[in-house]
């Protein structure tokens, strides 16, 4: 079973990496770019067969390791 | 207009960061985890009103800056 986890910085947290990308895009001539935020995309291959169990495990993985809940939000999709 | 860009390593490219995450998850007791790949999630706020134009610009942004087409694939969603 395949799962995809999306980790993004919370709205109120500054994102210097995103700002650097925004500046670089504008310097390349993409003047439409108003803001950029950079997050993580984590693809996980699981041997679990049960979707409910997989969702429960993923939720724990995010809370314990994949995201920092102080500054990041996460969501995930299974299957 | 909001766009989301997903950048992932190509299948044939080794992902040491993903392997480190896999090992860490297994060490935490998540023994279902068979493989992990880490990519980037880039959220872009655009002032363009025209979806077709935005898609065209995003495609160029990915090719020129956001992804390294030698080792990475990208896809994006607009709106």
Backbone of each chain as nested JSON, in Angstrom:
{
  "chains": [
    {"id": "A", "residues": [
      {"number": 1, "name": "UNK", "atoms": {"N": [0.843, -1.19, 0.0], "CA": [0.0, 0.0, 0.0], "C": [0.881, 1.244, 0.0]}},
      {"number": 2, "name": "UNK", "atoms": {"N": [0.485, 2.203, -0.802], "CA": [1.304, 3.406, -0.92], "C": [0.611, 4.577, -0.211]}},
      {"number": 3, "name": "UNK", "atoms": {"N": [1.399, 5.358, 0.495], "CA": [0.838, 6.53, 1.164], "C": [1.675, 7.749, 0.805]}},
      {"number": 4, "name": "UNK", "atoms": {"N": [1.029, 8.901, 0.765], "CA": [1.746, 10.142, 0.494], "C": [1.457, 11.118, 1.634]}},
      {"number": 5, "name": "UNK", "atoms": {"N": [2.534, 11.634, 2.214], "CA": [2.411, 12.58, 3.329], "C": [2.851, 13.959, 2.842]}},
      {"number": 6, "name": "UNK", "atoms": {"N": [2.051, 14.965, 3.15], "CA": [2.362, 16.343, 2.775], "C": [2.632, 17.123, 4.052]}},
      {"number": 7, "name": "UNK", "atoms": {"N": [3.831, 17.667, 4.166], "CA": [4.187, 18.434, 5.366], "C": [4.429, 19.883, 4.948]}},
      {"number": 8, "name": "UNK", "atoms": {"N": [3.699, 20.803, 5.564], "CA": [3.843, 22.221, 5.211], "C": [4.061, 23.049, 6.473]}},
      {"number": 9, "name": "UNK", "atoms": {"N": [4.77, 24.143, 6.312], "CA": [4.949, 25.058, 7.439], "C": [3.614, 25.699, 7.778]}},
      {"number": 10, "name": "UNK", "atoms": {"N": [3.373, 25.909, 9.062], "CA": [2.158, 26.625, 9.465], "C": [2.188, 28.043, 8.891]}},
      {"number": 11, "name": "UNK", "atoms": {"N": [0.992, 28.565, 8.633], "CA": [0.831, 29.902, 8.045], "C": [1.688, 30.97, 8.718]}},
      {"number": 12, "name": "UNK", "atoms": {"N": [1.733, 30.916, 10.051], "CA": [2.364, 32.01, 10.797], "C": [3.882, 31.861, 10.914]}},
      {"number": 13, "name": "UNK", "atoms": {"N": [4.432, 30.782, 10.344], "CA": [5.872, 30.543, 10.435], "C": [6.569, 31.094, 9.186]}},
      {"number": 14, "name": "UNK", "atoms": {"N": [7.604, 31.887, 9.394], "CA": [8.356, 32.448, 8.275], "C": [9.024, 31.327, 7.48]}},
      {"number": 15, "name": "UNK", "atoms": {"N": [9.144, 31.523, 6.167], "CA": [9.737, 30.5, 5.311], "C": [10.841, 31.13, 4.451]}},
      {"number": 16, "name": "UNK", "atoms": {"N": [12.064, 31.222, 4.995], "CA": [13.151, 31.855, 4.24], "C": [13.487, 31.111, 2.947]}},
      {"number": 17, "name": "UNK", "atoms": {"N": [13.328, 29.778, 2.956], "CA": [13.589, 29.008, 1.735], "C": [12.573, 29.405, 0.647]}},
      {"number": 18, "name": "UNK", "atoms": {"N": [11.314, 29.497, 1.055], "CA": [10.273, 29.913, 0.11], "C": [10.532, 31.318, -0.414]}},
      {"number": 19, "name": "UNK", "atoms": {"N": [10.978, 32.224, 0.467], "CA": [11.27, 33.595, 0.036], "C": [12.414, 33.617, -0.972]}},
      {"number": 20, "name": "UNK", "atoms": {"N": [13.426, 32.767, -0.746], "CA": [14.553, 32.708, -1.684], "C": [14.078, 32.21, -3.05]}},
      {"number": 21, "name": "UNK", "atoms": {"N": [13.187, 31.217, -3.036], "CA": [12.656, 30.702, -4.303], "C": [11.821, 31.78, -4.999]}},
      {"number": 22, "name": "UNK", "atoms": {"N": [11.014, 32.505, -4.22], "CA": [10.195, 33.588, -4.8], "C": [11.089, 34.619, -5.496]}},
      {"number": 23, "name": "UNK", "atoms": {"N": [12.154, 35.032, -4.787], "CA": [13.06, 36.026, -5.378], "C": [13.725, 35.489, -6.643]}},
      {"number": 24, "name": "UNK", "atoms": {"N": [14.13, 34.213, -6.595], "CA": [14.796, 33.62, -7.758], "C": [13.832, 33.547, -8.948]}},
      {"number": 25, "name": "UNK", "atoms": {"N": [12.577, 33.173, -8.69], "CA": [11.598, 33.09, -9.78], "C": [11.352, 34.471, -10.379]}},
      {"number": 26, "name": "UNK", "atoms": {"N": [11.235, 35.485, -9.513], "CA": [11.009, 36.845, -10.019], "C": [12.229, 37.328, -10.811]}},
      {"number": 27, "name": "UNK", "atoms": {"N": [13.413, 36.976, -10.334], "CA": [14.634, 37.373, -11.056], "C": [14.703, 36.706, -12.428]}},
      {"number": 28, "name": "UNK", "atoms": {"N": [14.06, 35.538, -12.555], "CA": [14.019, 34.848, -13.851], "C": [12.92, 35.417, -14.765]}},
      {"number": 29, "name": "UNK", "atoms": {"N": [12.168, 36.383, -14.266], "CA": [11.153, 37.018, -15.1], "C": [9.729, 36.588, -14.804]}},
      {"number": 30, "name": "UNK", "atoms": {"N": [9.543, 35.725, -13.812], "CA": [8.179, 35.289, -13.457], "C": [7.592, 36.288, -12.459]}},
      {"number": 31, "name": "UNK", "atoms": {"N": [7.121, 37.406, -12.995], "CA": [6.71, 38.501, -12.114], "C": [5.325, 38.292, -11.512]}},
      {"number": 32, "name": "UNK", "atoms": {"N": [4.63, 37.263, -11.968], "CA": [3.331, 36.904, -11.4], "C": [3.452, 36.276, -10.019]}},
      {"number": 33, "name": "UNK", "atoms": {"N": [4.663, 35.857, -9.665], "CA": [4.827, 35.093, -8.424], "C": [4.743, 36.021, -7.213]}},
      {"number": 34, "name": "UNK", "atoms": {"N": [3.737, 35.813, -6.382], "CA": [3.551, 36.678, -5.219], "C": [4.076, 36.057, -3.939]}},
      {"number": 35, "name": "UNK", "atoms": {"N": [4.055, 34.75, -3.857], "CA": [4.552, 34.118, -2.643], "C": [4.855, 32.656, -2.901]}},
      {"number": 36, "name": "UNK", "atoms": {"N": [5.833, 32.137, -2.172], "CA": [6.211, 30.73, -2.312], "C": [6.434, 30.145, -0.924]}},
      {"number": 37, "name": "UNK", "atoms": {"N": [5.91, 28.951, -0.705], "CA": [6.153, 28.215, 0.537], "C": [6.661, 26.838, 0.136]}},
      {"number": 38, "name": "UNK", "atoms": {"N": [7.712, 26.4, 0.812], "CA": [8.288, 25.096, 0.467], "C": [8.009, 24.097, 1.585]}},
      {"number": 39, "name": "UNK", "atoms": {"N": [7.467, 22.966, 1.221], "CA": [7.195, 21.903, 2.189], "C": [7.794, 20.59, 1.72]}},
      {"number": 40, "name": "UNK", "atoms": {"N": [7.401, 19.512, 2.399], "CA": [7.935, 18.198, 2.057], "C": [6.836, 17.273, 1.574]}},
      {"number": 41, "name": "UNK", "atoms": {"N": [7.23, 16.412, 0.668], "CA": [6.329, 15.406, 0.102], "C": [7.013, 14.075, 0.404]}},
      {"number": 42, "name": "UNK", "atoms": {"N": [6.38, 13.226, 1.196], "CA": [7.017, 11.975, 1.608], "C": [6.168, 10.81, 1.131]}},
      {"number": 43, "name": "UNK", "atoms": {"N": [6.749, 9.982, 0.264], "CA": [6.034, 8.819, -0.263], "C": [6.483, 7.593, 0.515]}},
      {"number": 44, "name": "UNK", "atoms": {"N": [5.52, 6.857, 1.066], "CA": [5.83, 5.714, 1.926], "C": [5.169, 4.453, 1.384]}},
      {"number": 45, "name": "UNK", "atoms": {"N": [5.96, 3.415, 1.252], "CA": [5.435, 2.106, 0.855], "C": [5.242, 1.286, 2.127]}},
      {"number": 46, "name": "UNK", "atoms": {"N": [3.999, 0.84, 2.341], "CA": [3.671, 0.104, 3.567], "C": [3.264, -1.317, 3.229]}},
      {"number": 47, "name": "UNK", "atoms": {"N": [3.623, -2.259, 4.108], "CA": [3.182, -3.633, 3.863], "C": [1.8, -3.89, 4.478]}},
      {"number": 48, "name": "UNK", "atoms": {"N": [1.29, -2.964, 5.286], "CA": [-0.033, -3.137, 5.896], "C": [-1.095, -3.294, 4.815]}},
      {"number": 49, "name": "UNK", "atoms": {"N": [-2.073, -4.162, 5.069], "CA": [-3.147, -4.4, 4.103], "C": [-4.398, -3.612, 4.48]}},
      {"number": 50, "name": "UNK", "atoms": {"N": [-4.455, -3.252, 5.741], "CA": [-5.669, -2.635, 6.271], "C": [-5.544, -1.102, 6.241]}},
      {"number": 51, "name": "UNK", "atoms": {"N": [-6.429, -0.464, 5.482], "CA": [-6.343, 0.984, 5.304], "C": [-6.499, 1.739, 6.623]}},
      {"number": 52, "name": "UNK", "atoms": {"N": [-7.422, 1.283, 7.455], "CA": [-7.65, 1.981, 8.73], "C": [-6.402, 1.908, 9.594]}},
      {"number": 53, "name": "UNK", "atoms": {"N": [-5.776, 0.723, 9.606], "CA": [-4.548, 0.566, 10.401], "C": [-3.435, 1.443, 9.822]}},
      {"number": 54, "name": "UNK", "atoms": {"N": [-3.345, 1.484, 8.488], "CA": [-2.316, 2.302, 7.841], "C": [-2.511, 3.772, 8.205]}},
      {"number": 55, "name": "UNK", "atoms": {"N": [-3.756, 4.239, 8.195], "CA": [-4.025, 5.643, 8.517], "C": [-3.619, 5.944, 9.963]}},
      {"number": 56, "name": "UNK", "atoms": {"N": [-3.896, 5.01, 10.828], "CA": [-3.544, 5.196, 12.231], "C": [-2.02, 5.264, 12.389]}},
      {"number": 57, "name": "UNK", "atoms": {"N": [-1.312, 4.356, 11.714], "CA": [0.149, 4.366, 11.799], "C": [0.739, 5.641, 11.2]}},
      {"number": 58, "name": "UNK", "atoms": {"N": [0.182, 6.068, 10.07], "CA": [0.704, 7.274, 9.422], "C": [0.541, 8.491, 10.306]}},
      {"number": 59, "name": "UNK", "atoms": {"N": [-0.589, 8.549, 10.97], "CA": [-0.833, 9.661, 11.872], "C": [0.231, 9.705, 12.976]}},
      {"number": 60, "name": "UNK", "atoms": {"N": [0.569, 8.526, 13.503], "CA": [1.625, 8.458, 14.525], "C": [3.0, 8.795, 13.945]}},
      {"number": 61, "name": "UNK", "atoms": {"N": [3.284, 8.303, 12.73], "CA": [4.581, 8.601, 12.097], "C": [4.769, 10.11, 11.93]}},
      {"number": 62, "name": "UNK", "atoms": {"N": [3.676, 10.786, 11.518], "CA": [3.759, 12.235, 11.31], "C": [4.017, 12.936, 12.633]}},
      {"number": 63, "name": "UNK", "atoms": {"N": [3.276, 12.54, 13.657], "CA": [3.395, 13.205, 14.953], "C": [4.763, 12.952, 15.587]}},
      {"number": 64, "name": "UNK", "atoms": {"N": [5.313, 11.743, 15.366], "CA": [6.557, 11.386, 16.047], "C": [7.818, 11.75, 15.278]}},
      {"number": 65, "name": "UNK", "atoms": {"N": [7.749, 11.733, 13.951], "CA": [8.995, 11.909, 13.196], "C": [8.884, 12.805, 11.963]}},
      {"number": 66, "name": "UNK", "atoms": {"N": [7.832, 12.611, 11.168], "CA": [7.838, 13.245, 9.839], "C": [7.569, 14.738, 9.881]}},
      {"number": 67, "name": "UNK", "atoms": {"N": [6.784, 15.18, 10.851], "CA": [6.481, 16.612, 10.948], "C": [6.845, 17.098, 12.341]}},
      {"number": 68, "name": "UNK", "atoms": {"N": [7.15, 18.366, 12.422], "CA": [7.348, 19.014, 13.721], "C": [6.064, 19.777, 14.029]}},
      {"number": 69, "name": "UNK", "atoms": {"N": [5.216, 19.234, 14.907], "CA": [3.881, 19.825, 15.092], "C": [3.888, 21.244, 15.657]}},
      {"number": 70, "name": "UNK", "atoms": {"N": [5.023, 21.689, 16.144], "CA": [5.104, 23.076, 16.637], "C": [5.05, 24.061, 15.462]}},
      {"number": 71, "name": "UNK", "atoms": {"N": [5.71, 23.712, 14.374], "CA": [5.791, 24.666, 13.255], "C": [5.214, 24.132, 11.945]}},
      {"number": 72, "name": "UNK", "atoms": {"N": [4.836, 22.849, 11.929], "CA": [4.371, 22.269, 10.661], "C": [2.989, 21.623, 10.791]}},
      {"number": 73, "name": "UNK", "atoms": {"N": [2.259, 21.657, 9.686], "CA": [1.017, 20.901, 9.56], "C": [1.285, 19.703, 8.651]}},
      {"number": 74, "name": "UNK", "atoms": {"N": [0.476, 18.663, 8.792], "CA": [0.621, 17.538, 7.865], "C": [-0.759, 17.017, 7.466]}},
      {"number": 75, "name": "UNK", "atoms": {"N": [-0.764, 16.388, 6.304], "CA": [-1.938, 15.618, 5.894], "C": [-1.401, 14.447, 5.085]}},
      {"number": 76, "name": "UNK", "atoms": {"N": [-2.219, 13.415, 4.925], "CA": [-1.734, 12.284, 4.13], "C": [-2.871, 11.623, 3.37]}},
      {"number": 77, "name": "UNK", "atoms": {"N": [-2.482, 10.92, 2.321], "CA": [-3.425, 10.146, 1.512], "C": [-2.931, 8.709, 1.489]}},
      {"number": 78, "name": "UNK", "atoms": {"N": [-3.856, 7.768, 1.561], "CA": [-3.482, 6.356, 1.517], "C": [-4.054, 5.744, 0.236]}},
      {"number": 79, "name": "UNK", "atoms": {"N": [-3.222, 4.914, -0.403], "CA": [-3.706, 4.185, -1.579], "C": [-3.519, 4.956, -2.86]}}
    ]},
    {"id": "B", "residues": [
      {"number": 1, "name": "UNK", "atoms": {"N": [-4.331, 33.342, -7.645], "CA": [-4.445, 31.933, -7.991], "C": [-3.352, 31.141, -7.277]}},
      {"number": 2, "name": "UNK", "atoms": {"N": [-3.743, 30.003, -6.746], "CA": [-2.78, 29.209, -6.0], "C": [-2.389, 27.969, -6.805]}},
      {"number": 3, "name": "UNK", "atoms": {"N": [-1.098, 27.66, -6.799], "CA": [-0.624, 26.468, -7.497], "C": [0.205, 25.631, -6.54]}},
      {"number": 4, "name": "UNK", "atoms": {"N": [0.168, 24.324, -6.744], "CA": [0.992, 23.428, -5.934], "C": [1.85, 22.586, -6.865]}},
      {"number": 5, "name": "UNK", "atoms": {"N": [3.159, 22.615, -6.608], "CA": [4.106, 21.857, -7.432], "C": [4.65, 20.699, -6.595]}},
      {"number": 6, "name": "UNK", "atoms": {"N": [4.663, 19.51, -7.175], "CA": [5.189, 18.317, -6.507], "C": [6.454, 17.889, -7.239]}},
      {"number": 7, "name": "UNK", "atoms": {"N": [7.575, 17.867, -6.543], "CA": [8.843, 17.477, -7.163], "C": [9.314, 16.192, -6.494]}},
      {"number": 8, "name": "UNK", "atoms": {"N": [9.523, 15.148, -7.295], "CA": [9.956, 13.86, -6.735], "C": [11.191, 13.369, -7.478]}},
      {"number": 9, "name": "UNK", "atoms": {"N": [12.021, 12.62, -6.787], "CA": [13.175, 12.006, -7.44], "C": [12.697, 10.957, -8.43]}},
      {"number": 10, "name": "UNK", "atoms": {"N": [13.374, 10.84, -9.555], "CA": [13.045, 9.769, -10.503], "C": [13.272, 8.415, -9.837]}},
      {"number": 11, "name": "UNK", "atoms": {"N": [12.474, 7.433, -10.282], "CA": [12.524, 6.069, -9.724], "C": [13.947, 5.52, -9.595]}},
      {"number": 12, "name": "UNK", "atoms": {"N": [14.757, 5.754, -10.628], "CA": [16.072, 5.117, -10.699], "C": [17.147, 5.864, -9.897]}},
      {"number": 13, "name": "UNK", "atoms": {"N": [16.763, 6.974, -9.263], "CA": [17.74, 7.757, -8.498], "C": [17.694, 7.344, -7.026]}},
      {"number": 14, "name": "UNK", "atoms": {"N": [18.848, 7.061, -6.462], "CA": [18.916, 6.688, -5.046], "C": [18.475, 7.858, -4.167]}},
      {"number": 15, "name": "UNK", "atoms": {"N": [17.85, 7.553, -3.031], "CA": [17.358, 8.599, -2.135], "C": [17.857, 8.327, -0.714]}},
      {"number": 16, "name": "UNK", "atoms": {"N": [19.064, 8.785, -0.403], "CA": [19.623, 8.523, 0.936], "C": [18.78, 9.155, 2.055]}},
      {"number": 17, "name": "UNK", "atoms": {"N": [18.166, 10.313, 1.765], "CA": [17.311, 10.954, 2.782], "C": [16.102, 10.061, 3.082]}},
      {"number": 18, "name": "UNK", "atoms": {"N": [15.502, 9.538, 2.021], "CA": [14.378, 8.62, 2.195], "C": [14.783, 7.369, 2.959]}},
      {"number": 19, "name": "UNK", "atoms": {"N": [15.966, 6.842, 2.652], "CA": [16.439, 5.646, 3.363], "C": [16.638, 5.931, 4.846]}},
      {"number": 20, "name": "UNK", "atoms": {"N": [17.167, 7.114, 5.148], "CA": [17.365, 7.482, 6.558], "C": [16.019, 7.57, 7.279]}},
      {"number": 21, "name": "UNK", "atoms": {"N": [15.03, 8.134, 6.604], "CA": [13.692, 8.232, 7.215], "C": [13.103, 6.83, 7.409]}},
      {"number": 22, "name": "UNK", "atoms": {"N": [13.29, 5.959, 6.413], "CA": [12.785, 4.578, 6.536], "C": [13.404, 3.89, 7.758]}},
      {"number": 23, "name": "UNK", "atoms": {"N": [14.714, 4.015, 7.886], "CA": [15.382, 3.378, 9.027], "C": [14.881, 3.963, 10.348]}},
      {"number": 24, "name": "UNK", "atoms": {"N": [14.713, 5.283, 10.389], "CA": [14.247, 5.922, 11.627], "C": [12.834, 5.456, 11.976]}},
      {"number": 25, "name": "UNK", "atoms": {"N": [11.963, 5.343, 10.967], "CA": [10.588, 4.891, 11.228], "C": [10.591, 3.451, 11.739]}},
      {"number": 26, "name": "UNK", "atoms": {"N": [11.41, 2.602, 11.126], "CA": [11.475, 1.208, 11.582], "C": [12.04, 1.132, 12.994]}},
      {"number": 27, "name": "UNK", "atoms": {"N": [13.016, 1.976, 13.289], "CA": [13.589, 1.993, 14.64], "C": [12.556, 2.439, 15.67]}},
      {"number": 28, "name": "UNK", "atoms": {"N": [11.578, 3.233, 15.22], "CA": [10.502, 3.677, 16.127], "C": [9.406, 2.61, 16.258]}},
      {"number": 29, "name": "UNK", "atoms": {"N": [9.56, 1.493, 15.542], "CA": [8.585, 0.409, 15.679], "C": [7.605, 0.294, 14.531]}},
      {"number": 30, "name": "UNK", "atoms": {"N": [7.737, 1.153, 13.516], "CA": [6.825, 1.071, 12.369], "C": [7.401, 0.072, 11.366]}},
      {"number": 31, "name": "UNK", "atoms": {"N": [7.19, -1.209, 11.659], "CA": [7.852, -2.246, 10.864], "C": [7.167, -2.518, 9.531]}},
      {"number": 32, "name": "UNK", "atoms": {"N": [5.997, -1.91, 9.343], "CA": [5.294, -2.004, 8.06], "C": [5.976, -1.203, 6.955]}},
      {"number": 33, "name": "UNK", "atoms": {"N": [6.865, -0.298, 7.34], "CA": [7.439, 0.634, 6.358], "C": [8.468, -0.079, 5.495]}},
      {"number": 34, "name": "UNK", "atoms": {"N": [8.179, -0.165, 4.194], "CA": [9.085, -0.87, 3.287], "C": [9.981, 0.064, 2.51]}},
      {"number": 35, "name": "UNK", "atoms": {"N": [9.508, 1.269, 2.263], "CA": [10.333, 2.205, 1.508], "C": [9.832, 3.622, 1.698]}},
      {"number": 36, "name": "UNK", "atoms": {"N": [10.749, 4.57, 1.638], "CA": [10.382, 5.98, 1.789], "C": [11.153, 6.786, 0.74]}},
      {"number": 37, "name": "UNK", "atoms": {"N": [10.437, 7.706, 0.083], "CA": [11.077, 8.636, -0.853], "C": [10.674, 10.041, -0.415]}},
      {"number": 38, "name": "UNK", "atoms": {"N": [11.634, 10.948, -0.381], "CA": [11.333, 12.314, 0.06], "C": [11.429, 13.27, -1.125]}},
      {"number": 39, "name": "UNK", "atoms": {"N": [10.39, 14.044, -1.308], "CA": [10.378, 15.033, -2.383], "C": [10.015, 16.408, -1.837]}},
      {"number": 40, "name": "UNK", "atoms": {"N": [9.72, 17.325, -2.752], "CA": [9.387, 18.69, -2.339], "C": [7.957, 19.037, -2.741]}},
      {"number": 41, "name": "UNK", "atoms": {"N": [7.362, 19.854, -1.914], "CA": [6.004, 20.348, -2.14], "C": [6.144, 21.869, -2.152]}},
      {"number": 42, "name": "UNK", "atoms": {"N": [5.855, 22.493, -3.276], "CA": [6.074, 23.941, -3.384], "C": [4.738, 24.614, -3.678]}},
      {"number": 43, "name": "UNK", "atoms": {"N": [4.302, 25.476, -2.764], "CA": [3.036, 26.185, -2.942], "C": [3.341, 27.588, -3.454]}},
      {"number": 44, "name": "UNK", "atoms": {"N": [2.709, 27.942, -4.569], "CA": [3.01, 29.225, -5.205], "C": [1.735, 30.045, -5.342]}},
      {"number": 45, "name": "UNK", "atoms": {"N": [1.804, 31.293, -4.913], "CA": [0.683, 32.222, -5.092], "C": [0.997, 33.082, -6.314]}},
      {"number": 46, "name": "UNK", "atoms": {"N": [0.092, 33.041, -7.284], "CA": [0.315, 33.755, -8.553], "C": [-0.727, 34.85, -8.724]}},
      {"number": 47, "name": "UNK", "atoms": {"N": [-0.306, 35.96, -9.329], "CA": [-1.295, 37.008, -9.602], "C": [-1.986, 36.787, -10.945]}},
      {"number": 48, "name": "UNK", "atoms": {"N": [-1.496, 35.857, -11.757], "CA": [-2.13, 35.587, -13.062], "C": [-3.588, 35.166, -12.865]}},
      {"number": 49, "name": "UNK", "atoms": {"N": [-4.451, 35.636, -13.771], "CA": [-5.877, 35.3, -13.683], "C": [-6.209, 34.147, -14.622]}},
      {"number": 50, "name": "UNK", "atoms": {"N": [-5.368, 33.964, -15.62], "CA": [-5.656, 33.008, -16.692], "C": [-4.997, 31.661, -16.374]}},
      {"number": 51, "name": "UNK", "atoms": {"N": [-5.822, 30.632, -16.225], "CA": [-5.303, 29.316, -15.83], "C": [-4.326, 28.742, -16.86]}},
      {"number": 52, "name": "UNK", "atoms": {"N": [-4.655, 28.918, -18.143], "CA": [-3.784, 28.377, -19.185], "C": [-2.413, 29.042, -19.123]}},
      {"number": 53, "name": "UNK", "atoms": {"N": [-2.415, 30.352, -18.92], "CA": [-1.144, 31.08, -18.827], "C": [-0.382, 30.637, -17.579]}},
      {"number": 54, "name": "UNK", "atoms": {"N": [-1.103, 30.45, -16.482], "CA": [-0.456, 30.017, -15.235], "C": [0.196, 28.652, -15.43]}},
      {"number": 55, "name": "UNK", "atoms": {"N": [-0.516, 27.742, -16.107], "CA": [0.038, 26.398, -16.327], "C": [1.308, 26.475, -17.174]}},
      {"number": 56, "name": "UNK", "atoms": {"N": [1.267, 27.344, -18.154], "CA": [2.437, 27.501, -19.023], "C": [3.629, 28.043, -18.219]}},
      {"number": 57, "name": "UNK", "atoms": {"N": [3.364, 29.044, -17.391], "CA": [4.444, 29.621, -16.583], "C": [4.986, 28.596, -15.577]}},
      {"number": 58, "name": "UNK", "atoms": {"N": [4.083, 27.845, -14.96], "CA": [4.516, 26.849, -13.968], "C": [5.408, 25.797, -14.608]}},
      {"number": 59, "name": "UNK", "atoms": {"N": [5.044, 25.41, -15.807], "CA": [5.843, 24.42, -16.51], "C": [7.266, 24.95, -16.73]}},
      {"number": 60, "name": "UNK", "atoms": {"N": [7.371, 26.215, -17.103], "CA": [8.694, 26.835, -17.284], "C": [9.442, 26.967, -15.955]}},
      {"number": 61, "name": "UNK", "atoms": {"N": [8.709, 27.358, -14.9], "CA": [9.351, 27.502, -13.573], "C": [9.961, 26.179, -13.13]}},
      {"number": 62, "name": "UNK", "atoms": {"N": [9.213, 25.096, -13.367], "CA": [9.71, 23.777, -12.956], "C": [10.958, 23.413, -13.745]}},
      {"number": 63, "name": "UNK", "atoms": {"N": [10.895, 23.632, -15.053], "CA": [12.022, 23.245, -15.908], "C": [13.255, 24.084, -15.617]}},
      {"number": 64, "name": "UNK", "atoms": {"N": [13.044, 25.375, -15.277], "CA": [14.184, 26.278, -15.114], "C": [14.747, 26.319, -13.704]}},
      {"number": 65, "name": "UNK", "atoms": {"N": [13.894, 26.126, -12.692], "CA": [14.383, 26.355, -11.33], "C": [13.92, 25.322, -10.3]}},
      {"number": 66, "name": "UNK", "atoms": {"N": [12.625, 24.974, -10.336], "CA": [12.078, 24.223, -9.201], "C": [12.488, 22.756, -9.189]}},
      {"number": 67, "name": "UNK", "atoms": {"N": [12.687, 22.195, -10.37], "CA": [13.093, 20.785, -10.431], "C": [14.379, 20.672, -11.241]}},
      {"number": 68, "name": "UNK", "atoms": {"N": [15.125, 19.632, -10.96], "CA": [16.291, 19.306, -11.775], "C": [15.877, 18.148, -12.692]}},
      {"number": 69, "name": "UNK", "atoms": {"N": [15.6, 18.446, -13.959], "CA": [15.006, 17.426, -14.827], "C": [15.895, 16.207, -15.062]}},
      {"number": 70, "name": "UNK", "atoms": {"N": [17.168, 16.304, -14.71], "CA": [18.049, 15.138, -14.864], "C": [17.689, 14.048, -13.841]}},
      {"number": 71, "name": "UNK", "atoms": {"N": [17.361, 14.472, -12.63], "CA": [17.118, 13.483, -11.574], "C": [15.715, 13.562, -10.968]}},
      {"number": 72, "name": "UNK", "atoms": {"N": [14.949, 14.595, -11.352], "CA": [13.635, 14.765, -10.711], "C": [12.504, 14.842, -11.727]}},
      {"number": 73, "name": "UNK", "atoms": {"N": [11.336, 14.382, -11.289], "CA": [10.097, 14.576, -12.036], "C": [9.283, 15.654, -11.325]}},
      {"number": 74, "name": "UNK", "atoms": {"N": [8.392, 16.288, -12.065], "CA": [7.507, 17.26, -11.404], "C": [6.101, 17.15, -11.981]}},
      {"number": 75, "name": "UNK", "atoms": {"N": [5.157, 17.561, -11.169], "CA": [3.791, 17.744, -11.653], "C": [3.214, 18.903, -10.852]}},
      {"number": 76, "name": "UNK", "atoms": {"N": [2.151, 19.517, -11.359], "CA": [1.574, 20.631, -10.594], "C": [0.067, 20.688, -10.773]}},
      {"number": 77, "name": "UNK", "atoms": {"N": [-0.558, 21.341, -9.805], "CA": [-2.006, 21.573, -9.84], "C": [-2.225, 23.071, -9.727]}},
      {"number": 78, "name": "UNK", "atoms": {"N": [-3.194, 23.568, -10.468], "CA": [-3.497, 25.001, -10.403], "C": [-4.892, 25.176, -9.819]}},
      {"number": 79, "name": "UNK", "atoms": {"N": [-5.024, 26.152, -8.923], "CA": [-6.346, 26.494, -8.384], "C": [-6.721, 25.685, -7.167]}}
    ]}
  ]
}
